[in-house]
Amino acid sequence: MRKIVTGLFMSLDGVVDAPSTWAGPYFDDQLTEMMAAGIAQADAILLGRRTYLEFAAMWPGQDRSLPMARFLNDTPKYIVSGTLQDLEWGPAAAGARRSRGPGRRAPGWPGPTPGPAACRTRCTWACR
């Protein structure tokens, strides 16, 4: 079983929401360094369908001089979705959502450390 490492934007009261709506004032050199250290440890990215589609619309056109653009565009992406068929932004592979019964398992994707998961729901799903 793989280890999942996640980096979430979370307020002190536990709210996990789109960073674009509230986190702008907190982006500084220290946060950038912490994010760079986190992505340096990951060999894959675990995403849900909506996040994959949002990222696929934005990141391929970003400047490759940005470390996050290189990471997101070049790193294998594992998408948890029962409906997504076209994975044009790669490298990417899709796995079906697991059932809600006993003995449920995450898809058996290769490698040691996927992350950072972009969404609390996806991380919760994968860690059960």
C-alpha positions, 0 to 999 in steps of 0.5 A, spaced: 500 500 500 502 506 498 503 512 503 499 518 501 501 525 503 497 531 502 498 539 503 491 542 504 490 550 505 486 550 511 484 555 516 485 555 523 477 553 524 478 547 519 475 550 513 478 547 507 476 551 501 479 553 494 485 557 496 483 562 490 478 565 495 482 566 501 489 564 501 492 570 497 495 574 503 498 568 506 502 567 499 509 569 501 517 566 500 516 561 506 509 558 504 513 557 497 519 554 500 514 549 504 510 547 498 516 546 493 519 542 499 512 538 499 512 537 491 519 535 491 517 528 495 512 526 491 512 522 485 505 522 483 498 526 484 492 524 486 486 528 484 478 528 483 475 529 477 473 536 478 480 538 480 483 534 474 479 538 469 480 545 473 487 544 473 487 541 466 484 547 463 489 552 467 496 548 468 498 546 461 499 553 458 503 556 464 510 558 464 515 552 465 519 556 469 514 556 475 516 550 479 509 548 480 507 548 473 513 543 471 511 539 477 503 539 475 505 538 468 510 533 468 508 528 474 503 522 473 496 524 475 492 519 478 484 521 477 479 518 482 473 518 477 467 513 475 465 517 469 472 521 466 474 518 460 478 523 456 485 524 460 488 529 455 492 532 460 498 527 462 501 523 464 494 520 467 491 514 469 483 514 472 481 509 477 474 508 479 471 510 485 470 504 490 464 501 493 462 503 500 462 496 502 466 492 507 473 490 504 473 496 499 480 498 496 483 504 492 486 502 485 493 499 485 497 505 482 504 503 482 510 507 486 511 510 493 508 517 494 502 520 491 501 527 493 499 532 494 492 531 494 488 537 492 482 535 495 480 533 502 474 528 500 479 525 495 484 524 501 479 521 506 476 517 500 483 514 499 485 513 506 479 509 509 
